[in-house]
């Protein structure tokens, strides 16, 4: 009788555990590489029907920010729930990942999720040996052809299908669809070749000037955004065919801004705010809503932990700074009225490998930006080609306009220590309000509030220890680049001495 009772209890425990696994949702995370736009946000120069479908069935976030608009630090924030200045070396681009920080995907894997990714996971940088920060890689399968010649040939859809076919029954999955598009380079004039027209353009920042080169560049970028969306649709269709869609939380976003001058890598409002849409059948109140609260990538990890029913104690992660987004899913009142953003070392393009450190406070209609080293070049040393901005037709054109032109100075020139912009009236951040007496109180308050929050978060910049970000190791290719800088300078000195 005792054996029967023990067996019965064991069966009940198994059934309870199995039931919990079934209740926990699958998670599909789709992240584009360098995307600022989607048609769900009102743009007509590109079409993203699958991202739009997710928004229509769930939520469209209008104020979602990455705290650092560069691949590696942005993705590190997503994986840890901590701001860049709380991540030691991972605040930088192309770092060595600090061993002490567990990723939320590792935690999901430790707590019963089947995890994997295709395309680009956490990158670029050196991860700890033997650790998969975004799950098992699924990049084996390739496509025969792509719409434009510079698009990668990973078959994102078939790799996802392979992942799903290997998933054990009755356990949930987490999958990271890390499309490598629309990262550069692009096939020049592929947009027009594929049927786009200059008449389609309803996006043209004034600080890039007027040029057909720029217009082609934007349309070529649109082609690659649409490629990301195409595979998103194929993945969603396969989920539906497999009967997994209704129990899957879907999050679609981009790691940072488009790879154009004054966007990617920079701390401006438009460079740190990214598309972000979510759907989760039966779990989002009043679906189809727009979300206008200030939200940050630090909120991603705690959201996953909550929906996966993983407690802080179970996670073993370092203290998370963000807050779960489930209150927004449930349409509850929220007090999210600001976000913090910034940057440290992006590409290694200044003498000594120095960064261009910035911290910003976004609140209400304003953004306050504090440039800690205004004597340094935001886009890197001029003699090496402002390499902290990706090469492109748009870069070539704006550089050709020359020093002193508004376009050149806005894209590549030095900046004063403090910047303050009214985002509602000045979305391109052209009119710095610092020095205008009408805004002195607001300037002082926003700076004070920013520094208080940074001190609470133990930002080394607040304790005269900011040089630590310049001292962290970086990948060998950066060391090679520093040697190139020295060589270029030596050549220039020799030329000047002749």
LUMDO-767207 format. One record per residue (C-alpha): x negated, z, y; residue number from 1; residue in three letters. Coordinates in Angstrom, 1 decimal, padded with zeros to 4 digits, always signed. Layout:
<atoms>
{{X Z Y} NUM 'ala'} ...
</atoms>
This chain:
<atoms>
{{+000.0 +000.0 +000.0} 1 'unk'} {{-002.8 +000.9 +002.3} 2 'unk'} {{-004.5 -002.5 +001.7} 3 'unk'} {{-001.2 -004.2 +002.5} 4 'unk'} {{-000.9 -002.3 +005.7} 5 'unk'} {{-004.5 -003.1 +006.7} 6 'unk'} {{-004.0 -006.7 +006.0} 7 'unk'} {{-000.7 -006.7 +008.0} 8 'unk'} {{-002.4 -005.1 +011.0} 9 'unk'} {{-005.3 -007.6 +010.8} 10 'unk'} {{-002.8 -010.5 +010.7} 11 'unk'} {{-000.9 -009.1 +013.7} 12 'unk'} {{-004.2 -008.8 +015.7} 13 'unk'} {{-005.1 -012.4 +014.8} 14 'unk'} {{-001.6 -013.6 +015.9} 15 'unk'} {{-001.9 -011.7 +019.2} 16 'unk'} {{-005.3 -013.1 +019.9} 17 'unk'} {{-004.2 -016.6 +019.0} 18 'unk'} {{-001.2 -016.2 +021.2} 19 'unk'} {{-003.4 -015.2 +024.1} 20 'unk'} {{-005.6 -018.2 +023.6} 21 'unk'} {{-002.6 -020.5 +023.6} 22 'unk'} {{-001.4 -018.9 +026.9} 23 'unk'} {{-004.6 -019.4 +028.6} 24 'unk'} {{-004.7 -022.9 +030.3} 25 'unk'} {{-007.1 -025.7 +029.8} 26 'unk'} {{-009.1 -026.4 +033.0} 27 'unk'} {{-010.0 -029.9 +034.2} 28 'unk'} {{-012.4 -029.9 +037.1} 29 'unk'} {{-012.9 -033.4 +038.7} 30 'unk'} {{-015.7 -033.5 +041.3} 31 'unk'} {{-016.8 -036.6 +043.1} 32 'unk'} {{-020.4 -036.8 +044.5} 33 'unk'} {{-020.4 -037.2 +048.3} 34 'unk'} {{-016.7 -038.0 +049.1} 35 'unk'} {{-014.9 -037.1 +052.3} 36 'unk'} {{-011.7 -039.2 +052.0} 37 'unk'} {{-008.6 -039.8 +049.9} 38 'unk'} {{-005.4 -041.6 +050.6} 39 'unk'} {{-003.5 -038.4 +050.1} 40 'unk'} {{-005.0 -037.3 +053.4} 41 'unk'} {{-003.5 -040.3 +055.3} 42 'unk'} {{-006.4 -042.8 +055.1} 43 'unk'} {{-005.5 -046.4 +054.4} 44 'unk'} {{-009.0 -047.9 +054.0} 45 'unk'} {{-009.1 -046.7 +050.4} 46 'unk'} {{-006.6 -046.0 +047.7} 47 'unk'} {{-006.7 -042.9 +045.4} 48 'unk'} {{-003.3 -042.9 +043.6} 49 'unk'} {{-004.4 -040.5 +040.9} 50 'unk'} {{-005.8 -037.9 +043.2} 51 'unk'} {{-002.6 -038.4 +045.3} 52 'unk'} {{-000.5 -037.8 +042.2} 53 'unk'} {{-002.2 -034.4 +041.6} 54 'unk'} {{-001.5 -033.5 +045.2} 55 'unk'} {{+002.2 -034.6 +044.9} 56 'unk'} {{+002.7 -032.5 +041.8} 57 'unk'} {{+000.8 -029.5 +043.1} 58 'unk'} {{-001.1 -028.6 +046.3} 59 'unk'} {{-003.1 -030.4 +049.0} 60 'unk'} {{-005.6 -028.2 +050.7} 61 'unk'} {{-006.3 -029.3 +054.3} 62 'unk'} {{-008.9 -026.6 +055.0} 63 'unk'} {{-011.2 -026.4 +052.0} 64 'unk'} {{-014.8 -026.0 +052.9} 65 'unk'} {{-018.1 -026.1 +051.0} 66 'unk'} {{-020.4 -023.5 +052.5} 67 'unk'} {{-023.3 -026.0 +052.2} 68 'unk'} {{-022.8 -029.8 +052.4} 69 'unk'} {{-025.5 -030.8 +049.9} 70 'unk'} {{-025.2 -031.3 +046.1} 71 'unk'} {{-027.2 -028.4 +044.5} 72 'unk'} {{-026.3 -025.5 +046.8} 73 'unk'} {{-022.6 -026.6 +047.0} 74 'unk'} {{-022.3 -026.7 +043.2} 75 'unk'} {{-024.1 -023.4 +043.0} 76 'unk'} {{-021.5 -021.9 +045.2} 77 'unk'} {{-018.7 -023.3 +043.0} 78 'unk'} {{-020.4 -021.8 +039.9} 79 'unk'} {{-021.1 -018.4 +041.2} 80 'unk'} {{-018.5 -017.5 +043.8} 81 'unk'} {{-021.2 -016.5 +046.2} 82 'unk'} {{-022.3 -018.0 +049.5} 83 'unk'} {{-025.6 -019.9 +049.6} 84 'unk'} {{-027.4 -017.2 +051.5} 85 'unk'} {{-026.5 -014.8 +048.6} 86 'unk'} {{-028.1 -017.1 +046.0} 87 'unk'} {{-031.8 -016.8 +046.7} 88 'unk'} {{-033.5 -020.1 +045.7} 89 'unk'} {{-030.1 -021.8 +044.9} 90 'unk'} {{-029.4 -021.8 +048.6} 91 'unk'} {{-031.7 -024.8 +048.7} 92 'unk'} {{-031.5 -028.4 +047.5} 93 'unk'} {{-033.6 -029.2 +044.4} 94 'unk'} {{-034.3 -025.6 +043.6} 95 'unk'} {{-035.1 -023.6 +040.4} 96 'unk'} {{-031.9 -021.8 +039.4} 97 'unk'} {{-032.4 -018.0 +039.6} 98 'unk'} {{-032.1 -016.6 +036.0} 99 'unk'} {{-030.1 -013.6 +037.2} 100 'unk'} {{-027.0 -015.7 +038.2} 101 'unk'} {{-024.5 -016.6 +035.4} 102 'unk'} {{-022.3 -019.6 +036.0} 103 'unk'} {{-018.5 -019.2 +035.7} 104 'unk'} {{-018.6 -022.0 +033.1} 105 'unk'} {{-021.1 -020.0 +031.0} 106 'unk'} {{-018.7 -017.1 +031.2} 107 'unk'} {{-015.7 -019.2 +030.1} 108 'unk'} {{-017.8 -020.3 +027.1} 109 'unk'} {{-018.6 -016.7 +026.3} 110 'unk'} {{-014.9 -015.9 +026.4} 111 'unk'} {{-013.4 -018.4 +024.1} 112 'unk'} {{-013.4 -021.6 +026.0} 113 'unk'} {{-014.8 -024.9 +024.7} 114 'unk'} {{-016.9 -026.2 +027.6} 115 'unk'} {{-018.5 -029.5 +028.5} 116 'unk'} {{-019.2 -032.0 +031.3} 117 'unk'} {{-019.8 -035.7 +031.9} 118 'unk'} {{-021.8 -037.3 +034.7} 119 'unk'} {{-023.4 -034.8 +037.0} 120 'unk'} {{-023.1 -031.1 +036.5} 121 'unk'} {{-025.3 -028.7 +038.6} 122 'unk'} {{-028.0 -030.9 +040.1} 123 'unk'} {{-030.5 -031.6 +041.3} 124 'unk'} {{-032.8 -028.8 +040.3} 125 'unk'} {{-034.4 -027.0 +037.4} 126 'unk'} {{-032.0 -024.8 +035.3} 127 'unk'} {{-033.1 -021.9 +033.1} 128 'unk'} {{-034.3 -023.1 +029.7} 129 'unk'} {{-031.6 -023.2 +027.0} 130 'unk'} {{-028.7 -022.7 +029.5} 131 'unk'} {{-025.9 -025.2 +030.2} 132 'unk'} {{-024.5 -024.2 +033.6} 133 'unk'} {{-021.6 -026.6 +033.3} 134 'unk'} {{-021.2 -026.7 +029.5} 135 'unk'} {{-022.4 -029.2 +026.9} 136 'unk'} {{-023.3 -032.6 +028.3} 137 'unk'} {{-021.3 -035.7 +027.2} 138 'unk'} {{-023.1 -038.7 +028.7} 139 'unk'} {{-023.8 -040.7 +025.6} 140 'unk'} {{-021.1 -043.4 +026.0} 141 'unk'} {{-021.6 -046.2 +028.6} 142 'unk'} {{-019.4 -049.0 +029.9} 143 'unk'} {{-020.4 -052.7 +029.7} 144 'unk'} {{-019.6 -053.5 +033.3} 145 'unk'} {{-018.8 -051.9 +036.6} 146 'unk'} {{-017.0 -053.2 +039.7} 147 'unk'} {{-020.1 -053.0 +041.9} 148 'unk'} {{-023.7 -053.2 +040.8} 149 'unk'} {{-024.9 -049.8 +042.0} 150 'unk'} {{-022.2 -047.8 +040.2} 151 'unk'} {{-023.4 -045.8 +037.2} 152 'unk'} {{-022.5 -046.9 +033.8} 153 'unk'} {{-021.4 -043.6 +032.3} 154 'unk'} {{-018.1 -044.1 +030.6} 155 'unk'} {{-016.6 -040.9 +032.0} 156 'unk'} {{-013.2 -041.4 +030.3} 157 'unk'} {{-014.6 -042.1 +026.8} 158 'unk'} {{-017.1 -039.2 +027.1} 159 'unk'} {{-014.1 -037.0 +027.9} 160 'unk'} {{-012.2 -038.3 +024.9} 161 'unk'} {{-015.3 -037.5 +022.7} 162 'unk'} {{-015.4 -034.0 +024.2} 163 'unk'} {{-011.7 -033.4 +023.5} 164 'unk'} {{-012.0 -034.8 +019.9} 165 'unk'} {{-014.7 -032.2 +019.2} 166 'unk'} {{-012.6 -029.3 +020.6} 167 'unk'} {{-011.5 -026.9 +017.9} 168 'unk'} {{-007.8 -026.4 +017.5} 169 'unk'} {{-006.0 -023.5 +019.3} 170 'unk'} {{-008.6 -022.7 +021.9} 171 'unk'} {{-008.6 -023.8 +025.5} 172 'unk'} {{-011.1 -026.1 +027.1} 173 'unk'} {{-012.9 -026.3 +030.4} 174 'unk'} {{-014.2 -029.8 +031.3} 175 'unk'} {{-016.2 -030.8 +034.3} 176 'unk'} {{-015.7 -034.5 +035.2} 177 'unk'} {{-018.7 -034.9 +037.5} 178 'unk'} {{-018.5 -038.5 +038.7} 179 'unk'} {{-021.7 -039.8 +040.2} 180 'unk'} {{-019.8 -041.9 +042.7} 181 'unk'} {{-019.7 -042.4 +045.7} 182 'unk'} {{-023.3 -041.2 +045.9} 183 'unk'} {{-025.6 -043.9 +047.2} 184 'unk'} {{-026.7 -046.6 +046.8} 185 'unk'} {{-023.9 -049.1 +047.2} 186 'unk'} {{-023.8 -052.9 +046.6} 187 'unk'} {{-023.8 -054.3 +050.1} 188 'unk'} {{-020.5 -056.1 +051.0} 189 'unk'} {{-018.9 -055.1 +047.6} 190 'unk'} {{-015.9 -053.9 +049.5} 191 'unk'} {{-015.1 -057.3 +051.0} 192 'unk'} {{-016.1 -059.0 +047.8} 193 'unk'} {{-013.4 -056.9 +046.0} 194 'unk'} {{-010.7 -057.7 +048.5} 195 'unk'} {{-011.1 -055.2 +051.3} 196 'unk'} {{-011.0 -056.2 +054.9} 197 'unk'} {{-012.2 -054.8 +058.2} 198 'unk'} {{-008.5 -054.7 +059.1} 199 'unk'} {{-008.1 -052.0 +056.5} 200 'unk'} {{-010.4 -049.6 +058.4} 201 'unk'} {{-008.6 -046.7 +059.9} 202 'unk'} {{-011.8 -044.5 +059.9} 203 'unk'} {{-014.7 -045.2 +062.3} 204 'unk'} {{-016.5 -042.3 +064.0} 205 'unk'} {{-017.6 -043.1 +067.5} 206 'unk'} {{-021.1 -041.7 +066.8} 207 'unk'} {{-021.9 -044.7 +064.5} 208 'unk'} {{-021.2 -047.3 +067.2} 209 'unk'} {{-019.7 -050.7 +066.7} 210 'unk'} {{-021.4 -052.9 +064.0} 211 'unk'} {{-020.3 -055.1 +061.1} 212 'unk'} {{-023.1 -053.4 +059.1} 213 'unk'} {{-021.3 -050.0 +059.5} 214 'unk'} {{-017.9 -051.5 +058.6} 215 'unk'} {{-019.2 -053.0 +055.4} 216 'unk'} {{-020.9 -049.7 +054.5} 217 'unk'} {{-017.6 -047.8 +054.9} 218 'unk'} {{-015.8 -050.3 +052.7} 219 'unk'} {{-018.5 -050.3 +050.1} 220 'unk'} {{-018.2 -046.5 +050.0} 221 'unk'} {{-014.4 -046.9 +049.5} 222 'unk'} {{-015.0 -049.0 +046.4} 223 'unk'} {{-017.0 -046.1 +044.8} 224 'unk'} {{-014.4 -043.5 +045.8} 225 'unk'} {{-011.8 -045.7 +044.1} 226 'unk'} {{-013.9 -045.8 +040.9} 227 'unk'} {{-013.9 -042.0 +040.8} 228 'unk'} {{-010.2 -042.1 +041.1} 229 'unk'} {{-009.8 -044.7 +038.4} 230 'unk'} {{-011.5 -042.6 +035.8} 231 'unk'} {{-009.5 -039.5 +037.0} 232 'unk'} {{-006.3 -041.4 +036.2} 233 'unk'} {{-007.6 -042.5 +032.7} 234 'unk'} {{-008.5 -038.9 +031.9} 235 'unk'} {{-005.1 -037.6 +033.0} 236 'unk'} {{-003.4 -040.3 +030.9} 237 'unk'} {{-005.4 -039.2 +027.9} 238 'unk'} {{-004.5 -035.6 +028.4} 239 'unk'} {{-000.8 -036.6 +028.5} 240 'unk'} {{-001.2 -038.6 +025.3} 241 'unk'} {{-002.8 -035.6 +023.6} 242 'unk'} {{+000.0 -033.3 +024.7} 243 'unk'} {{-002.5 -031.2 +026.7} 244 'unk'} {{-001.5 -032.1 +030.3} 245 'unk'} {{+001.3 -029.5 +030.8} 246 'unk'} {{-001.0 -026.6 +029.9} 247 'unk'} {{-003.9 -027.8 +032.1} 248 'unk'} {{-005.0 -026.6 +035.5} 249 'unk'} {{-006.3 -029.6 +037.4} 250 'unk'} {{-008.6 -029.3 +040.3} 251 'unk'} {{-009.9 -032.4 +042.1} 252 'unk'} {{-012.5 -032.3 +044.9} 253 'unk'} {{-016.0 -033.4 +046.1} 254 'unk'} {{-019.2 -031.4 +046.4} 255 'unk'} {{-019.9 -032.4 +050.0} 256 'unk'} {{-019.4 -035.0 +052.7} 257 'unk'} {{-019.9 -038.7 +052.5} 258 'unk'} {{-023.6 -039.9 +052.5} 259 'unk'} {{-023.6 -041.1 +056.1} 260 'unk'} {{-025.4 -040.0 +059.3} 261 'unk'} {{-024.2 -036.6 +060.7} 262 'unk'} {{-022.1 -036.0 +057.5} 263 'unk'} {{-023.7 -035.1 +054.2} 264 'unk'} {{-026.1 -032.2 +054.5} 265 'unk'} {{-025.0 -031.2 +058.0} 266 'unk'} {{-022.9 -028.1 +059.1} 267 'unk'} {{-020.4 -029.9 +061.3} 268 'unk'} {{-016.7 -029.3 +060.6} 269 'unk'} {{-016.1 -032.7 +059.2} 270 'unk'} {{-019.2 -032.5 +057.0} 271 'unk'} {{-018.2 -029.2 +055.3} 272 'unk'} {{-014.4 -029.8 +054.9} 273 'unk'} {{-013.7 -031.7 +051.7} 274 'unk'} {{-010.6 -033.0 +049.9} 275 'unk'} {{-009.2 -030.5 +047.4} 276 'unk'} {{-006.0 -030.9 +045.4} 277 'unk'} {{-004.6 -028.8 +042.6} 278 'unk'} {{-001.8 -029.2 +040.0} 279 'unk'} {{-000.7 -026.9 +037.2} 280 'unk'} {{+002.7 -027.7 +035.6} 281 'unk'} {{+005.1 -024.8 +035.9} 282 'unk'} {{+002.6 -022.5 +037.6} 283 'unk'} {{+002.6 -023.6 +041.2} 284 'unk'} {{+005.5 -022.5 +043.4} 285 'unk'} {{+007.1 -025.2 +045.7} 286 'unk'} {{+004.8 -028.0 +044.4} 287 'unk'} {{+004.0 -030.8 +046.8} 288 'unk'} {{+003.0 -028.3 +049.5} 289 'unk'} {{+000.2 -028.6 +052.1} 290 'unk'} {{-002.1 -025.6 +052.3} 291 'unk'} {{-003.5 -024.9 +055.8} 292 'unk'} {{-005.2 -021.6 +055.2} 293 'unk'} {{-009.0 -021.5 +055.4} 294 'unk'} {{-010.4 -021.6 +051.9} 295 'unk'} {{-013.9 -021.9 +050.5} 296 'unk'} {{-015.7 -023.0 +047.4} 297 'unk'} {{-016.5 -019.3 +046.9} 298 'unk'} {{-012.9 -019.0 +045.8} 299 'unk'} {{-013.3 -021.4 +042.8} 300 'unk'} {{-015.1 -019.1 +040.4} 301 'unk'} {{-012.7 -016.1 +040.8} 302 'unk'} {{-009.7 -018.5 +040.4} 303 'unk'} {{-011.0 -019.7 +037.1} 304 'unk'} {{-011.7 -016.2 +035.9} 305 'unk'} {{-008.2 -015.0 +036.7} 306 'unk'} {{-006.4 -017.9 +035.1} 307 'unk'} {{-008.7 -017.6 +032.0} 308 'unk'} {{-007.9 -013.9 +031.9} 309 'unk'} {{-011.5 -012.8 +032.1} 310 'unk'} {{-012.1 -009.5 +033.8} 311 'unk'} {{-015.0 -008.7 +036.1} 312 'unk'} {{-016.4 -006.5 +033.4} 313 'unk'} {{-016.2 -009.2 +030.8} 314 'unk'} {{-017.8 -011.8 +033.1} 315 'unk'} {{-021.1 -010.1 +033.7} 316 'unk'} {{-021.5 -012.2 +036.9} 317 'unk'} {{-023.1 -011.0 +040.0} 318 'unk'} {{-020.7 -009.7 +042.7} 319 'unk'} {{-018.3 -012.5 +043.7} 320 'unk'} {{-017.7 -013.0 +047.4} 321 'unk'} {{-014.7 -015.3 +047.1} 322 'unk'} {{-011.0 -014.5 +046.3} 323 'unk'} {{-008.8 -016.2 +043.7} 324 'unk'} {{-006.5 -018.9 +045.0} 325 'unk'} {{-003.6 -017.9 +042.7} 326 'unk'} {{-001.9 -016.2 +045.7} 327 'unk'} {{-001.7 -019.6 +047.2} 328 'unk'} {{-000.5 -021.2 +043.9} 329 'unk'} {{+002.3 -018.7 +044.0} 330 'unk'} {{+003.1 -019.3 +047.7} 331 'unk'} {{+002.4 -015.7 +048.7} 332 'unk'} {{+001.4 -014.7 +052.2} 333 'unk'} {{-002.3 -014.9 +052.6} 334 'unk'} {{-004.8 -013.6 +055.3} 335 'unk'} {{-007.3 -016.5 +054.9} 336 'unk'} {{-008.0 -017.2 +058.5} 337 'unk'} {{-011.7 -018.1 +058.6} 338 'unk'} {{-014.6 -019.5 +056.5} 339 'unk'} {{-018.4 -019.4 +056.7} 340 'unk'} {{-020.6 -022.4 +056.2} 341 'unk'} {{-024.3 -023.1 +056.7} 342 'unk'} {{-027.5 -024.7 +055.3} 343 'unk'} {{-031.0 -023.9 +054.4} 344 'unk'} {{-033.5 -026.4 +053.0} 345 'unk'} {{-031.9 -029.7 +052.0} 346 'unk'} {{-034.5 -032.4 +051.3} 347 'unk'} {{-038.2 -031.5 +051.8} 348 'unk'} {{-038.8 -033.5 +055.0} 349 'unk'} {{-040.4 -031.1 +057.4} 350 'unk'} {{-044.0 -029.8 +057.6} 351 'unk'} {{-044.6 -026.9 +055.3} 352 'unk'} {{-041.4 -027.7 +053.4} 353 'unk'} {{-039.4 -025.8 +056.1} 354 'unk'} {{-035.6 -025.8 +056.2} 355 'unk'} {{-033.2 -026.4 +059.0} 356 'unk'} {{-031.2 -023.1 +058.9} 357 'unk'} {{-027.7 -022.9 +060.3} 358 'unk'} {{-024.8 -020.6 +059.9} 359 'unk'} {{-021.2 -021.3 +061.1} 360 'unk'} {{-017.9 -019.6 +061.6} 361 'unk'} {{-014.8 -021.7 +061.4} 362 'unk'} {{-011.7 -019.9 +062.8} 363 'unk'} {{-008.6 -021.1 +064.5} 364 'unk'} {{-009.2 -024.3 +066.5} 365 'unk'} {{-012.9 -023.6 +066.8} 366 'unk'} {{-016.2 -023.7 +065.0} 367 'unk'} {{-019.3 -021.7 +066.2} 368 'unk'} {{-022.6 -022.9 +064.9} 369 'unk'} {{-025.9 -021.0 +065.1} 370 'unk'} {{-029.1 -023.1 +064.7} 371 'unk'} {{-031.9 -020.5 +063.9} 372 'unk'} {{-034.8 -023.0 +064.4} 373 'unk'} {{-033.7 -025.4 +067.2} 374 'unk'} {{-037.3 -026.7 +067.6} 375 'unk'} {{-037.2 -028.3 +064.1} 376 'unk'} {{-035.6 -031.7 +063.4} 377 'unk'} {{-032.2 -031.4 +061.8} 378 'unk'} {{-032.7 -034.7 +059.8} 379 'unk'} {{-036.4 -034.2 +059.1} 380 'unk'} {{-039.6 -035.4 +060.8} 381 'unk'} {{-039.3 -038.7 +062.8} 382 'unk'} {{-042.6 -040.0 +061.4} 383 'unk'} {{-041.2 -040.0 +057.9} 384 'unk'} {{-037.9 -041.6 +058.8} 385 'unk'} {{-035.4 -038.7 +059.3} 386 'unk'} {{-035.2 -038.5 +055.5} 387 'unk'} {{-032.6 -035.7 +055.5} 388 'unk'} {{-030.1 -038.5 +056.0} 389 'unk'} {{-029.7 -040.9 +053.1} 390 'unk'} {{-030.8 -044.4 +053.7} 391 'unk'} {{-028.0 -046.9 +054.4} 392 'unk'} {{-026.9 -049.8 +056.5} 393 'unk'} {{-025.3 -047.2 +058.9} 394 'unk'} {{-028.5 -045.3 +059.2} 395 'unk'} {{-030.5 -048.5 +059.9} 396 'unk'} {{-028.1 -049.5 +062.6} 397 'unk'} {{-027.9 -046.1 +064.3} 398 'unk'} {{-031.7 -045.8 +064.2} 399 'unk'} {{-032.0 -049.3 +065.7} 400 'unk'} {{-030.1 -048.2 +068.8} 401 'unk'} {{-033.1 -046.1 +069.7} 402 'unk'} {{-033.8 -042.6 +071.2} 403 'unk'} {{-031.7 -041.8 +074.2} 404 'unk'} {{-028.6 -043.5 +073.0} 405 'unk'} {{-025.6 -041.3 +072.3} 406 'unk'} {{-025.4 -042.5 +068.7} 407 'unk'} {{-029.1 -041.9 +068.0} 408 'unk'} {{-029.1 -038.4 +069.5} 409 'unk'} {{-026.0 -037.2 +067.8} 410 'unk'} {{-027.1 -038.4 +064.4} 411 'unk'} {{-030.9 -037.5 +064.6} 412 'unk'} {{-031.7 -035.6 +067.7} 413 'unk'} {{-032.6 -032.0 +068.1} 414 'unk'} {{-029.8 -029.5 +068.8} 415 'unk'} {{-029.7 -026.4 +071.0} 416 'unk'} {{-029.5 -023.0 +069.3} 417 'unk'} {{-025.7 -022.5 +069.8} 418 'unk'} {{-022.8 -024.9 +069.4} 419 'unk'} {{-019.1 -024.4 +069.9} 420 'unk'} {{-016.4 -027.0 +069.4} 421 'unk'} {{-012.7 -027.2 +069.7} 422 'unk'} {{-011.8 -029.0 +066.5} 423 'unk'} {{-008.2 -029.7 +067.4} 424 'unk'} {{-009.2 -031.5 +070.7} 425 'unk'} {{-012.7 -032.7 +069.6} 426 'unk'} {{-012.7 -033.4 +065.9} 427 'unk'} {{-016.0 -035.3 +066.1} 428 'unk'} {{-017.8 -032.3 +067.6} 429 'unk'} {{-019.0 -034.3 +070.7} 430 'unk'} {{-018.4 -031.8 +073.5} 431 'unk'} {{-020.4 -028.6 +073.0} 432 'unk'} {{-018.6 -025.8 +074.9} 433 'unk'} {{-021.7 -023.6 +075.1} 434 'unk'} {{-022.5 -023.1 +078.8} 435 'unk'} {{-018.9 -023.5 +079.9} 436 'unk'} {{-018.0 -020.2 +081.6} 437 'unk'} {{-014.4 -020.5 +080.3} 438 'unk'} {{-015.6 -020.0 +076.7} 439 'unk'} {{-018.3 -017.4 +077.1} 440 'unk'} {{-016.1 -014.6 +075.7} 441 'unk'} {{-015.1 -016.7 +072.7} 442 'unk'} {{-018.7 -017.8 +072.1} 443 'unk'} {{-019.9 -014.1 +072.2} 444 'unk'} {{-017.0 -012.9 +069.9} 445 'unk'} {{-017.5 -015.7 +067.3} 446 'unk'} {{-021.2 -015.1 +067.2} 447 'unk'} {{-020.7 -011.3 +066.8} 448 'unk'} {{-018.1 -011.8 +064.1} 449 'unk'} {{-020.3 -014.3 +062.3} 450 'unk'} {{-023.4 -012.0 +062.3} 451 'unk'} {{-021.3 -009.0 +061.2} 452 'unk'} {{-020.1 -010.9 +058.2} 453 'unk'} {{-023.5 -012.2 +057.4} 454 'unk'} {{-025.0 -008.7 +057.6} 455 'unk'} {{-022.3 -007.5 +055.2} 456 'unk'} {{-023.3 -010.2 +052.8} 457 'unk'} {{-027.0 -009.3 +053.1} 458 'unk'} {{-028.0 -012.7 +054.5} 459 'unk'} {{-031.8 -012.5 +054.8} 460 'unk'} {{-031.5 -014.4 +058.2} 461 'unk'} {{-029.9 -011.2 +059.6} 462 'unk'} {{-032.8 -009.0 +058.7} 463 'unk'} {{-035.8 -011.2 +059.9} 464 'unk'} {{-036.4 -012.3 +056.4} 465 'unk'} {{-035.2 -015.9 +056.7} 466 'unk'} {{-038.6 -017.4 +055.9} 467 'unk'} {{-037.9 -016.5 +052.2} 468 'unk'} {{-035.8 -019.7 +051.9} 469 'unk'} {{-038.8 -021.8 +052.9} 470 'unk'} {{-041.0 -020.0 +050.3} 471 'unk'} {{-038.9 -020.7 +047.2} 472 'unk'} {{-040.3 -023.2 +044.8} 473 'unk'} {{-039.0 -026.8 +044.7} 474 'unk'} {{-039.2 -029.6 +042.3} 475 'unk'} {{-042.4 -031.6 +041.8} 476 'unk'} {{-041.0 -034.7 +043.6} 477 'unk'} {{-040.7 -032.6 +046.8} 478 'unk'} {{-044.4 -031.6 +046.5} 479 'unk'} {{-045.2 -035.3 +046.2} 480 'unk'} {{-043.1 -036.0 +049.3} 481 'unk'} {{-045.0 -033.3 +051.3} 482 'unk'} {{-048.2 -035.0 +050.3} 483 'unk'} {{-046.7 -038.3 +051.6} 484 'unk'} {{-045.9 -036.6 +055.0} 485 'unk'} {{-049.5 -035.4 +055.3} 486 'unk'} {{-050.8 -038.9 +054.5} 487 'unk'} {{-048.5 -040.5 +057.1} 488 'unk'} {{-049.7 -038.0 +059.7} 489 'unk'} {{-053.3 -038.7 +058.9} 490 'unk'} {{-052.8 -042.4 +059.2} 491 'unk'} {{-051.1 -041.9 +062.6} 492 'unk'} {{-053.9 -039.7 +063.8} 493 'unk'} {{-056.5 -042.3 +062.8} 494 'unk'} {{-054.5 -045.0 +064.5} 495 'unk'} {{-054.3 -043.0 +067.8} 496 'unk'} {{-058.0 -042.3 +067.7} 497 'unk'} {{-059.0 -046.0 +067.5} 498 'unk'} 
</atoms>
